[in-house]
């Protein structure tokens, strides 16, 4: 949230207003649109084996 709101995202001791905002809900429930779960080499190896039926790299 700091990337979007900047210093406004820093909560005071009893201030929970940002936690109930639409922006907060959208930020926390947004789909991660990255291809994650390992290094690029591991992902390439998985795609090569499962999708392209190539041998595993060594």
C-alpha distance matrix in Angstrom:
0.0 3.8 5.3 5.3 5.9 7.4 9.5 9.2 6.2 9.0 11.1 14.8 17.2 18.0 15.3 13.9 13.6 9.9 10.6 13.2 11.8 12.4 9.0 7.7 10.9 10.7 7.5 9.3 12.6 12.3 15.1 14.8 17.2 18.2 21.6 20.8 22.9 24.7 25.7 26.9 30.4 30.1 28.6 31.4 33.9 32.8 33.0 36.3 37.8 36.6 36.4 39.0 41.3 41.5 42.5 40.0 39.3 40.5
3.8 0.0 3.8 5.4 5.3 4.6 6.8 7.9 5.6 7.7 10.8 14.2 17.0 18.4 15.9 15.4 15.3 11.8 13.1 16.0 14.6 15.6 12.1 11.2 14.6 14.3 11.2 13.0 16.3 15.8 18.3 17.5 19.5 20.1 23.3 22.4 24.5 25.8 26.4 27.6 31.1 31.2 30.0 32.5 35.2 34.4 34.7 37.8 39.5 38.6 38.3 40.7 43.1 43.0 43.8 41.2 40.2 41.2
5.3 3.8 0.0 3.8 6.0 5.8 9.2 10.4 8.9 11.4 14.5 17.9 20.8 22.1 19.4 18.6 18.0 14.4 15.7 18.1 16.1 16.3 12.5 12.4 15.4 14.2 11.0 13.5 16.3 14.9 17.0 15.9 17.3 17.8 21.2 20.8 23.3 24.4 24.7 25.4 29.1 29.4 28.0 30.3 33.2 32.6 32.5 35.5 37.5 36.7 36.1 38.3 40.9 40.7 41.7 39.3 38.3 39.4
5.3 5.4 3.8 0.0 3.8 5.9 9.4 9.3 8.3 11.6 14.3 17.7 20.7 21.4 18.3 17.3 16.0 12.4 14.1 16.0 13.4 13.3 9.5 10.4 13.4 12.0 9.6 12.7 15.2 13.9 16.5 16.2 17.6 18.8 22.5 22.5 25.1 26.7 27.2 27.7 31.4 31.6 29.8 32.1 35.1 34.2 33.8 37.0 39.0 37.8 37.1 39.4 42.1 42.3 43.5 41.3 40.5 41.9
5.9 5.3 6.0 3.8 0.0 3.8 6.4 5.6 5.4 8.9 11.4 14.6 17.9 18.5 15.3 14.8 13.5 10.2 12.7 14.6 12.2 13.1 9.8 10.4 13.9 13.4 11.3 14.1 17.0 16.3 19.4 19.3 21.0 22.4 25.9 25.7 28.1 29.7 30.3 31.0 34.7 34.8 33.2 35.6 38.5 37.6 37.3 40.6 42.4 41.2 40.6 43.1 45.7 45.8 47.0 44.6 43.8 45.1
7.4 4.6 5.8 5.9 3.8 0.0 3.8 5.5 5.9 7.9 11.3 14.1 17.5 18.9 16.1 16.3 15.6 12.5 14.9 17.4 15.5 16.7 13.4 13.4 17.1 16.7 14.2 16.6 19.7 19.0 21.7 21.2 22.8 23.6 27.0 26.4 28.7 29.9 30.2 31.1 34.7 35.0 33.7 36.1 38.9 38.3 38.3 41.3 43.3 42.4 41.9 44.2 46.7 46.6 47.5 45.0 43.9 44.9
9.5 6.8 9.2 9.4 6.4 3.8 0.0 3.8 5.3 5.6 9.0 11.1 14.6 16.4 13.9 14.9 14.6 12.2 14.8 17.5 16.1 18.1 15.2 14.8 18.6 18.9 16.5 18.4 21.8 21.7 24.5 24.1 26.0 26.7 30.0 29.2 31.1 32.3 32.7 33.9 37.4 37.6 36.6 39.1 41.7 41.1 41.3 44.4 46.2 45.3 45.0 47.4 49.8 49.6 50.4 47.7 46.6 47.4
9.2 7.9 10.4 9.3 5.6 5.5 3.8 0.0 3.8 5.5 7.6 9.8 13.5 14.4 11.3 12.2 11.2 9.0 12.1 14.3 12.9 15.1 12.7 12.5 16.3 17.0 15.1 17.1 20.3 20.5 23.8 23.9 26.0 27.2 30.6 29.9 31.9 33.5 34.3 35.4 39.0 38.9 37.6 40.2 42.9 42.0 42.0 45.3 47.0 45.8 45.5 48.0 50.4 50.5 51.4 48.9 48.0 49.0
6.2 5.6 8.9 8.3 5.4 5.9 5.3 3.8 0.0 3.8 6.1 9.4 12.5 13.5 10.6 10.5 10.3 7.4 9.6 12.4 11.4 13.6 11.0 9.9 13.7 14.6 12.3 13.8 17.3 17.7 20.9 20.9 23.3 24.4 27.7 26.8 28.6 30.3 31.3 32.7 36.1 35.9 34.6 37.4 39.9 38.9 39.1 42.4 43.9 42.7 42.6 45.2 47.5 47.6 48.5 45.8 45.1 46.1
9.0 7.7 11.4 11.6 8.9 7.9 5.6 5.5 3.8 0.0 3.8 6.7 9.7 11.5 9.5 10.4 11.2 9.3 11.0 14.2 14.1 16.7 14.5 12.8 16.4 17.7 15.3 16.1 19.8 20.6 23.6 23.4 26.0 26.8 29.8 28.5 30.0 31.4 32.4 34.1 37.5 37.1 36.2 39.1 41.4 40.5 41.1 44.3 45.7 44.6 44.7 47.3 49.4 49.4 50.0 47.2 46.3 47.0
11.1 10.8 14.5 14.3 11.4 11.3 9.0 7.6 6.1 3.8 0.0 3.8 6.5 7.8 5.9 7.1 8.7 7.8 9.1 12.3 13.0 16.2 14.8 12.6 15.9 18.0 16.1 16.4 19.9 21.4 24.5 24.8 27.7 28.7 31.7 30.2 31.4 33.2 34.6 36.4 39.7 39.1 38.1 41.2 43.3 42.1 42.8 46.2 47.3 46.0 46.3 49.1 51.0 51.3 51.8 49.0 48.4 49.0
14.8 14.2 17.9 17.7 14.6 14.1 11.1 9.8 9.4 6.7 3.8 0.0 3.8 5.7 5.1 8.1 10.0 10.4 11.7 14.4 15.5 18.9 18.0 16.0 19.1 21.4 19.7 19.9 23.4 25.0 28.2 28.5 31.4 32.4 35.3 33.7 34.8 36.5 37.9 39.9 43.1 42.4 41.6 44.7 46.8 45.6 46.4 49.7 50.8 49.6 49.9 52.7 54.6 54.8 55.3 52.4 51.7 52.3
17.2 17.0 20.8 20.7 17.9 17.5 14.6 13.5 12.5 9.7 6.5 3.8 0.0 3.8 5.9 8.5 11.4 12.4 12.7 15.4 17.2 20.8 20.2 17.7 20.4 23.1 21.6 21.0 24.5 26.5 29.6 29.9 33.1 34.0 36.7 34.8 35.5 37.3 38.9 41.1 44.2 43.3 42.6 45.9 47.7 46.4 47.5 50.8 51.6 50.4 50.9 53.8 55.5 55.8 56.0 53.0 52.5 52.9
18.0 18.4 22.1 21.4 18.5 18.9 16.4 14.4 13.5 11.5 7.8 5.7 3.8 0.0 3.8 6.3 9.1 11.1 11.2 13.2 15.4 19.1 19.2 16.8 19.1 22.2 21.2 20.6 23.7 26.0 29.2 30.0 33.3 34.6 37.3 35.6 36.4 38.5 40.4 42.5 45.6 44.5 43.6 46.9 48.8 47.2 48.1 51.6 52.3 50.8 51.3 54.3 56.1 56.6 57.0 54.1 53.9 54.4
15.3 15.9 19.4 18.3 15.3 16.1 13.9 11.3 10.6 9.5 5.9 5.1 5.9 3.8 0.0 3.8 5.7 7.7 8.6 10.4 12.1 15.8 15.8 13.8 16.4 19.2 18.4 18.3 21.4 23.5 26.9 27.8 30.9 32.4 35.3 34.0 35.1 37.3 39.0 40.9 44.1 43.2 42.1 45.2 47.3 45.7 46.4 49.9 50.8 49.2 49.5 52.5 54.4 55.0 55.6 52.9 52.6 53.4
13.9 15.4 18.6 17.3 14.8 16.3 14.9 12.2 10.5 10.4 7.1 8.1 8.5 6.3 3.8 0.0 3.8 5.6 5.2 7.0 9.3 12.9 13.3 10.9 13.0 16.1 15.6 15.2 18.0 20.4 23.8 25.0 28.2 29.9 32.8 31.5 32.6 35.0 37.0 38.8 42.0 40.9 39.6 42.9 44.8 43.1 43.7 47.3 48.0 46.3 46.5 49.7 51.6 52.3 53.0 50.4 50.3 51.3
13.6 15.3 18.0 16.0 13.5 15.6 14.6 11.2 10.3 11.2 8.7 10.0 11.4 9.1 5.7 3.8 0.0 3.8 5.4 5.5 6.7 10.5 11.1 9.8 12.0 14.8 14.8 15.1 17.6 19.7 23.3 24.8 27.7 29.7 32.9 32.0 33.6 36.0 37.9 39.3 42.7 41.8 40.2 43.2 45.5 43.7 43.9 47.6 48.5 46.7 46.6 49.7 51.8 52.7 53.7 51.2 51.1 52.3
9.9 11.8 14.4 12.4 10.2 12.5 12.2 9.0 7.4 9.3 7.8 10.4 12.4 11.1 7.7 5.6 3.8 0.0 3.8 5.4 5.2 8.6 8.1 6.6 9.6 11.9 11.4 12.2 14.9 16.6 20.2 21.5 24.3 26.2 29.4 28.6 30.3 32.7 34.4 35.8 39.2 38.4 36.8 39.8 42.1 40.4 40.6 44.2 45.3 43.5 43.4 46.4 48.6 49.3 50.4 47.9 47.8 49.0
10.6 13.1 15.7 14.1 12.7 14.9 14.8 12.1 9.6 11.0 9.1 11.7 12.7 11.2 8.6 5.2 5.4 3.8 0.0 3.8 5.7 8.7 8.8 5.9 7.8 11.0 10.6 10.1 12.8 15.2 18.6 20.1 23.2 25.1 28.0 27.0 28.4 31.0 33.0 34.6 37.9 36.7 35.2 38.3 40.4 38.5 38.9 42.6 43.4 41.5 41.6 44.8 46.8 47.6 48.5 46.1 46.1 47.3
13.2 16.0 18.1 16.0 14.6 17.4 17.5 14.3 12.4 14.2 12.3 14.4 15.4 13.2 10.4 7.0 5.5 5.4 3.8 0.0 3.8 6.7 8.5 6.7 7.3 10.6 11.6 11.3 13.1 15.6 19.1 21.2 24.1 26.4 29.4 28.8 30.3 33.1 35.3 36.6 40.0 38.7 36.8 40.0 42.1 40.0 40.1 43.8 44.6 42.5 42.5 45.7 47.8 48.9 50.0 47.7 48.0 49.4
11.8 14.6 16.1 13.4 12.2 15.5 16.1 12.9 11.4 14.1 13.0 15.5 17.2 15.4 12.1 9.3 6.7 5.2 5.7 3.8 0.0 3.8 5.4 5.2 6.5 8.8 10.0 11.0 12.5 14.3 18.0 20.0 22.6 25.1 28.4 28.1 30.0 32.8 34.6 35.6 39.2 38.2 36.1 39.0 41.4 39.4 39.3 43.0 44.0 41.9 41.6 44.7 47.0 48.1 49.4 47.2 47.4 49.0
12.4 15.6 16.3 13.3 13.1 16.7 18.1 15.1 13.6 16.7 16.2 18.9 20.8 19.1 15.8 12.9 10.5 8.6 8.7 6.7 3.8 0.0 3.8 5.4 5.2 6.2 8.5 10.0 10.6 11.9 15.6 18.0 20.2 23.1 26.3 26.5 28.7 31.6 33.4 34.1 37.6 36.7 34.3 37.0 39.5 37.4 37.0 40.7 41.9 39.6 39.0 42.1 44.6 45.8 47.3 45.4 45.7 47.5
9.0 12.1 12.5 9.5 9.8 13.4 15.2 12.7 11.0 14.5 14.8 18.0 20.2 19.2 15.8 13.3 11.1 8.1 8.8 8.5 5.4 3.8 0.0 3.8 5.5 5.1 6.0 8.6 10.0 10.4 14.1 15.9 18.0 20.6 24.1 24.2 26.6 29.2 30.7 31.4 35.0 34.3 32.0 34.7 37.3 35.5 35.1 38.7 40.1 38.1 37.5 40.4 42.9 43.9 45.4 43.3 43.4 45.1
7.7 11.2 12.4 10.4 10.4 13.4 14.8 12.5 9.9 12.8 12.6 16.0 17.7 16.8 13.8 10.9 9.8 6.6 5.9 6.7 5.2 5.4 3.8 0.0 3.8 5.5 5.1 6.2 8.6 10.0 13.6 15.2 18.0 20.2 23.4 23.0 24.9 27.6 29.4 30.5 34.0 33.0 31.0 34.0 36.4 34.5 34.5 38.1 39.2 37.3 37.0 40.1 42.4 43.2 44.5 42.2 42.3 43.8
10.9 14.6 15.4 13.4 13.9 17.1 18.6 16.3 13.7 16.4 15.9 19.1 20.4 19.1 16.4 13.0 12.0 9.6 7.8 7.3 6.5 5.2 5.5 3.8 0.0 3.8 5.5 5.3 6.1 8.3 11.9 14.2 17.0 19.7 22.6 22.4 24.2 27.2 29.4 30.3 33.7 32.5 30.3 33.3 35.5 33.3 33.2 36.9 37.8 35.6 35.4 38.6 40.8 41.9 43.3 41.2 41.6 43.3
10.7 14.3 14.2 12.0 13.4 16.7 18.9 17.0 14.6 17.7 18.0 21.4 23.1 22.2 19.2 16.1 14.8 11.9 11.0 10.6 8.8 6.2 5.1 5.5 3.8 0.0 3.8 5.6 5.3 5.7 9.4 11.9 14.1 17.1 20.2 20.5 22.8 25.8 27.6 28.2 31.7 30.6 28.2 30.9 33.4 31.3 30.9 34.6 35.7 33.5 33.0 36.1 38.5 39.6 41.2 39.3 39.6 41.5
7.5 11.2 11.0 9.6 11.3 14.2 16.5 15.1 12.3 15.3 16.1 19.7 21.6 21.2 18.4 15.6 14.8 11.4 10.6 11.6 10.0 8.5 6.0 5.1 5.5 3.8 0.0 3.8 5.7 5.5 9.0 10.3 12.9 15.2 18.5 18.3 20.6 23.3 24.9 25.7 29.3 28.4 26.3 29.1 31.6 29.8 29.6 33.2 34.4 32.6 32.2 35.2 37.5 38.3 39.7 37.5 37.6 39.3
9.3 13.0 13.5 12.7 14.1 16.6 18.4 17.1 13.8 16.1 16.4 19.9 21.0 20.6 18.3 15.2 15.1 12.2 10.1 11.3 11.0 10.0 8.6 6.2 5.3 5.6 3.8 0.0 3.8 5.8 8.7 10.1 13.4 15.4 18.2 17.5 19.2 22.1 24.3 25.5 28.8 27.5 25.5 28.7 30.8 28.7 28.9 32.6 33.5 31.5 31.5 34.7 36.7 37.7 38.8 36.5 36.7 38.3
12.6 16.3 16.3 15.2 17.0 19.7 21.8 20.3 17.3 19.8 19.9 23.4 24.5 23.7 21.4 18.0 17.6 14.9 12.8 13.1 12.5 10.6 10.0 8.6 6.1 5.3 5.7 3.8 0.0 3.8 6.4 9.0 12.1 14.6 17.2 17.0 18.8 22.1 24.4 25.3 28.5 27.0 24.7 27.7 29.8 27.4 27.4 31.1 31.9 29.6 29.4 32.7 34.8 36.1 37.4 35.4 36.0 37.8
12.3 15.8 14.9 13.9 16.3 19.0 21.7 20.5 17.7 20.6 21.4 25.0 26.5 26.0 23.5 20.4 19.7 16.6 15.2 15.6 14.3 11.9 10.4 10.0 8.3 5.7 5.5 5.8 3.8 0.0 3.8 6.3 8.8 11.7 14.7 15.1 17.5 20.6 22.5 22.9 26.3 25.2 22.6 25.4 27.8 25.6 25.2 28.9 30.0 27.8 27.3 30.4 32.8 33.9 35.5 33.6 34.0 36.1
15.1 18.3 17.0 16.5 19.4 21.7 24.5 23.8 20.9 23.6 24.5 28.2 29.6 29.2 26.9 23.8 23.3 20.2 18.6 19.1 18.0 15.6 14.1 13.6 11.9 9.4 9.0 8.7 6.4 3.8 0.0 3.7 5.9 8.9 11.5 12.2 14.6 17.8 19.9 20.1 23.3 22.0 19.3 22.0 24.3 22.0 21.5 25.3 26.3 24.1 23.6 26.7 29.1 30.3 31.9 30.1 30.7 32.9
14.8 17.5 15.9 16.2 19.3 21.2 24.1 23.9 20.9 23.4 24.8 28.5 29.9 30.0 27.8 25.0 24.8 21.5 20.1 21.2 20.0 18.0 15.9 15.2 14.2 11.9 10.3 10.1 9.0 6.3 3.7 0.0 3.8 5.6 8.4 8.9 11.7 14.6 16.3 16.6 20.0 18.9 16.3 19.1 21.6 19.6 19.3 22.9 24.2 22.4 22.0 24.9 27.3 28.1 29.5 27.5 27.8 29.8
17.2 19.5 17.3 17.6 21.0 22.8 26.0 26.0 23.3 26.0 27.7 31.4 33.1 33.3 30.9 28.2 27.7 24.3 23.2 24.1 22.6 20.2 18.0 18.0 17.0 14.1 12.9 13.4 12.1 8.8 5.9 3.8 0.0 3.8 6.8 8.8 12.2 14.6 15.8 15.2 18.7 18.0 15.0 17.2 20.0 18.3 17.3 20.8 22.6 20.8 19.9 22.6 25.2 26.0 27.8 26.1 26.3 28.7
18.2 20.1 17.8 18.8 22.4 23.6 26.7 27.2 24.4 26.8 28.7 32.4 34.0 34.6 32.4 29.9 29.7 26.2 25.1 26.4 25.1 23.1 20.6 20.2 19.7 17.1 15.2 15.4 14.6 11.7 8.9 5.6 3.8 0.0 3.8 5.7 9.4 11.3 12.1 11.6 15.1 14.7 11.8 14.1 17.0 15.7 15.0 18.4 20.3 19.0 18.4 20.8 23.3 23.7 25.1 23.2 23.1 25.3
21.6 23.3 21.2 22.5 25.9 27.0 30.0 30.6 27.7 29.8 31.7 35.3 36.7 37.3 35.3 32.8 32.9 29.4 28.0 29.4 28.4 26.3 24.1 23.4 22.6 20.2 18.5 18.2 17.2 14.7 11.5 8.4 6.8 3.8 0.0 3.8 7.1 8.8 9.7 9.0 12.1 11.3 8.2 10.7 13.4 12.0 11.5 14.9 16.6 15.5 15.1 17.5 19.8 20.1 21.5 19.5 19.6 21.9
20.8 22.4 20.8 22.5 25.7 26.4 29.2 29.9 26.8 28.5 30.2 33.7 34.8 35.6 34.0 31.5 32.0 28.6 27.0 28.8 28.1 26.5 24.2 23.0 22.4 20.5 18.3 17.5 17.0 15.1 12.2 8.9 8.8 5.7 3.8 0.0 3.8 5.9 7.8 8.6 11.5 10.1 8.1 11.4 13.4 12.1 12.8 16.0 17.2 16.4 16.8 19.2 21.0 21.1 21.8 19.3 19.3 21.0
22.9 24.5 23.3 25.1 28.1 28.7 31.1 31.9 28.6 30.0 31.4 34.8 35.5 36.4 35.1 32.6 33.6 30.3 28.4 30.3 30.0 28.7 26.6 24.9 24.2 22.8 20.6 19.2 18.8 17.5 14.6 11.7 12.2 9.4 7.1 3.8 0.0 3.8 7.2 9.1 11.1 8.7 7.8 11.5 12.5 11.0 12.7 15.7 16.2 15.6 16.8 19.3 20.4 20.4 20.6 17.8 17.9 19.3
24.7 25.8 24.4 26.7 29.7 29.9 32.3 33.5 30.3 31.4 33.2 36.5 37.3 38.5 37.3 35.0 36.0 32.7 31.0 33.1 32.8 31.6 29.2 27.6 27.2 25.8 23.3 22.1 22.1 20.6 17.8 14.6 14.6 11.3 8.8 5.9 3.8 0.0 3.7 6.6 8.0 6.0 6.5 9.9 10.7 10.3 12.4 14.8 15.5 15.8 17.1 19.0 19.9 19.2 19.0 15.9 15.4 16.3
25.7 26.4 24.7 27.2 30.3 30.2 32.7 34.3 31.3 32.4 34.6 37.9 38.9 40.4 39.0 37.0 37.9 34.4 33.0 35.3 34.6 33.4 30.7 29.4 29.4 27.6 24.9 24.3 24.4 22.5 19.9 16.3 15.8 12.1 9.7 7.8 7.2 3.7 0.0 3.8 5.4 5.3 6.4 8.7 10.0 10.9 12.5 14.3 15.6 16.6 17.6 18.8 19.9 18.6 18.3 15.3 13.9 14.8
26.9 27.6 25.4 27.7 31.0 31.1 33.9 35.4 32.7 34.1 36.4 39.9 41.1 42.5 40.9 38.8 39.3 35.8 34.6 36.6 35.6 34.1 31.4 30.5 30.3 28.2 25.7 25.5 25.3 22.9 20.1 16.6 15.2 11.6 9.0 8.6 9.1 6.6 3.8 0.0 3.8 5.5 5.1 6.0 8.5 9.9 10.5 12.0 14.2 15.3 15.5 16.3 18.0 16.6 16.9 14.3 12.9 14.5
30.4 31.1 29.1 31.4 34.7 34.7 37.4 39.0 36.1 37.5 39.7 43.1 44.2 45.6 44.1 42.0 42.7 39.2 37.9 40.0 39.2 37.6 35.0 34.0 33.7 31.7 29.3 28.8 28.5 26.3 23.3 20.0 18.7 15.1 12.1 11.5 11.1 8.0 5.4 3.8 0.0 3.8 5.5 5.1 6.1 8.7 9.9 10.4 12.2 14.2 14.9 15.1 16.2 14.2 13.9 11.1 9.3 10.7
30.1 31.2 29.4 31.6 34.8 35.0 37.6 38.9 35.9 37.1 39.1 42.4 43.3 44.5 43.2 40.9 41.8 38.4 36.7 38.7 38.2 36.7 34.3 33.0 32.5 30.6 28.4 27.5 27.0 25.2 22.0 18.9 18.0 14.7 11.3 10.1 8.7 6.0 5.3 5.5 3.8 0.0 3.8 5.5 5.1 6.3 8.7 9.8 10.6 12.1 13.6 14.5 15.1 13.7 13.2 10.1 9.4 10.9
28.6 30.0 28.0 29.8 33.2 33.7 36.6 37.6 34.6 36.2 38.1 41.6 42.6 43.6 42.1 39.6 40.2 36.8 35.2 36.8 36.1 34.3 32.0 31.0 30.3 28.2 26.3 25.5 24.7 22.6 19.3 16.3 15.0 11.8 8.2 8.1 7.8 6.5 6.4 5.1 5.5 3.8 0.0 3.8 5.3 5.1 6.2 8.5 9.9 10.5 11.2 12.6 14.0 13.3 13.9 11.5 11.4 13.7
31.4 32.5 30.3 32.1 35.6 36.1 39.1 40.2 37.4 39.1 41.2 44.7 45.9 46.9 45.2 42.9 43.2 39.8 38.3 40.0 39.0 37.0 34.7 34.0 33.3 30.9 29.1 28.7 27.7 25.4 22.0 19.1 17.2 14.1 10.7 11.4 11.5 9.9 8.7 6.0 5.1 5.5 3.8 0.0 3.8 5.5 5.1 6.0 8.6 10.0 10.0 10.4 12.1 10.8 11.6 9.9 9.4 12.3
33.9 35.2 33.2 35.1 38.5 38.9 41.7 42.9 39.9 41.4 43.3 46.8 47.7 48.8 47.3 44.8 45.5 42.1 40.4 42.1 41.4 39.5 37.3 36.4 35.5 33.4 31.6 30.8 29.8 27.8 24.3 21.6 20.0 17.0 13.4 13.4 12.5 10.7 10.0 8.5 6.1 5.1 5.3 3.8 0.0 3.8 5.5 5.0 6.1 8.5 9.7 9.9 10.3 8.7 8.6 6.3 6.5 9.5
32.8 34.4 32.6 34.2 37.6 38.3 41.1 42.0 38.9 40.5 42.1 45.6 46.4 47.2 45.7 43.1 43.7 40.4 38.5 40.0 39.4 37.4 35.5 34.5 33.3 31.3 29.8 28.7 27.4 25.6 22.0 19.6 18.3 15.7 12.0 12.1 11.0 10.3 10.9 9.9 8.7 6.3 5.1 5.5 3.8 0.0 3.8 5.5 5.2 5.9 7.7 9.2 9.7 9.5 10.0 8.2 9.7 12.5
33.0 34.7 32.5 33.8 37.3 38.3 41.3 42.0 39.1 41.1 42.8 46.4 47.5 48.1 46.4 43.7 43.9 40.6 38.9 40.1 39.3 37.0 35.1 34.5 33.2 30.9 29.6 28.9 27.4 25.2 21.5 19.3 17.3 15.0 11.5 12.8 12.7 12.4 12.5 10.5 9.9 8.7 6.2 5.1 5.5 3.8 0.0 3.8 5.5 5.3 5.1 6.6 8.5 8.8 10.7 10.0 11.3 14.7
36.3 37.8 35.5 37.0 40.6 41.3 44.4 45.3 42.4 44.3 46.2 49.7 50.8 51.6 49.9 47.3 47.6 44.2 42.6 43.8 43.0 40.7 38.7 38.1 36.9 34.6 33.2 32.6 31.1 28.9 25.3 22.9 20.8 18.4 14.9 16.0 15.7 14.8 14.3 12.0 10.4 9.8 8.5 6.0 5.0 5.5 3.8 0.0 3.8 5.9 5.7 4.9 6.1 5.3 7.4 7.4 8.8 12.5
37.8 39.5 37.5 39.0 42.4 43.3 46.2 47.0 43.9 45.7 47.3 50.8 51.6 52.3 50.8 48.0 48.5 45.3 43.4 44.6 44.0 41.9 40.1 39.2 37.8 35.7 34.4 33.5 31.9 30.0 26.3 24.2 22.6 20.3 16.6 17.2 16.2 15.5 15.6 14.2 12.2 10.6 9.9 8.6 6.1 5.2 5.5 3.8 0.0 3.8 5.9 5.9 4.7 4.9 6.0 6.1 9.0 12.3
36.6 38.6 36.7 37.8 41.2 42.4 45.3 45.8 42.7 44.6 46.0 49.6 50.4 50.8 49.2 46.3 46.7 43.5 41.5 42.5 41.9 39.6 38.1 37.3 35.6 33.5 32.6 31.5 29.6 27.8 24.1 22.4 20.8 19.0 15.5 16.4 15.6 15.8 16.6 15.3 14.2 12.1 10.5 10.0 8.5 5.9 5.3 5.9 3.8 0.0 3.8 6.0 5.7 7.8 9.6 9.7 12.6 15.8
36.4 38.3 36.1 37.1 40.6 41.9 45.0 45.5 42.6 44.7 46.3 49.9 50.9 51.3 49.5 46.5 46.6 43.4 41.6 42.5 41.6 39.0 37.5 37.0 35.4 33.0 32.2 31.5 29.4 27.3 23.6 22.0 19.9 18.4 15.1 16.8 16.8 17.1 17.6 15.5 14.9 13.6 11.2 10.0 9.7 7.7 5.1 5.7 5.9 3.8 0.0 3.8 5.8 8.1 11.0 11.9 14.2 17.8
39.0 40.7 38.3 39.4 43.1 44.2 47.4 48.0 45.2 47.3 49.1 52.7 53.8 54.3 52.5 49.7 49.7 46.4 44.8 45.7 44.7 42.1 40.4 40.1 38.6 36.1 35.2 34.7 32.7 30.4 26.7 24.9 22.6 20.8 17.5 19.2 19.3 19.0 18.8 16.3 15.1 14.5 12.6 10.4 9.9 9.2 6.6 4.9 5.9 6.0 3.8 0.0 3.8 5.5 9.0 10.8 12.8 16.6
41.3 43.1 40.9 42.1 45.7 46.7 49.8 50.4 47.5 49.4 51.0 54.6 55.5 56.1 54.4 51.6 51.8 48.6 46.8 47.8 47.0 44.6 42.9 42.4 40.8 38.5 37.5 36.7 34.8 32.8 29.1 27.3 25.2 23.3 19.8 21.0 20.4 19.9 19.9 18.0 16.2 15.1 14.0 12.1 10.3 9.7 8.5 6.1 4.7 5.7 5.8 3.8 0.0 3.8 6.7 9.0 11.9 15.3
41.5 43.0 40.7 42.3 45.8 46.6 49.6 50.5 47.6 49.4 51.3 54.8 55.8 56.6 55.0 52.3 52.7 49.3 47.6 48.9 48.1 45.8 43.9 43.2 41.9 39.6 38.3 37.7 36.1 33.9 30.3 28.1 26.0 23.7 20.1 21.1 20.4 19.2 18.6 16.6 14.2 13.7 13.3 10.8 8.7 9.5 8.8 5.3 4.9 7.8 8.1 5.5 3.8 0.0 3.8 6.5 8.7 12.2
42.5 43.8 41.7 43.5 47.0 47.5 50.4 51.4 48.5 50.0 51.8 55.3 56.0 57.0 55.6 53.0 53.7 50.4 48.5 50.0 49.4 47.3 45.4 44.5 43.3 41.2 39.7 38.8 37.4 35.5 31.9 29.5 27.8 25.1 21.5 21.8 20.6 19.0 18.3 16.9 13.9 13.2 13.9 11.6 8.6 10.0 10.7 7.4 6.0 9.6 11.0 9.0 6.7 3.8 0.0 3.8 6.4 9.3
40.0 41.2 39.3 41.3 44.6 45.0 47.7 48.9 45.8 47.2 49.0 52.4 53.0 54.1 52.9 50.4 51.2 47.9 46.1 47.7 47.2 45.4 43.3 42.2 41.2 39.3 37.5 36.5 35.4 33.6 30.1 27.5 26.1 23.2 19.5 19.3 17.8 15.9 15.3 14.3 11.1 10.1 11.5 9.9 6.3 8.2 10.0 7.4 6.1 9.7 11.9 10.8 9.0 6.5 3.8 0.0 3.8 6.5
39.3 40.2 38.3 40.5 43.8 43.9 46.6 48.0 45.1 46.3 48.4 51.7 52.5 53.9 52.6 50.3 51.1 47.8 46.1 48.0 47.4 45.7 43.4 42.3 41.6 39.6 37.6 36.7 36.0 34.0 30.7 27.8 26.3 23.1 19.6 19.3 17.9 15.4 13.9 12.9 9.3 9.4 11.4 9.4 6.5 9.7 11.3 8.8 9.0 12.6 14.2 12.8 11.9 8.7 6.4 3.8 0.0 3.8
40.5 41.2 39.4 41.9 45.1 44.9 47.4 49.0 46.1 47.0 49.0 52.3 52.9 54.4 53.4 51.3 52.3 49.0 47.3 49.4 49.0 47.5 45.1 43.8 43.3 41.5 39.3 38.3 37.8 36.1 32.9 29.8 28.7 25.3 21.9 21.0 19.3 16.3 14.8 14.5 10.7 10.9 13.7 12.3 9.5 12.5 14.7 12.5 12.3 15.8 17.8 16.6 15.3 12.2 9.3 6.5 3.8 0.0
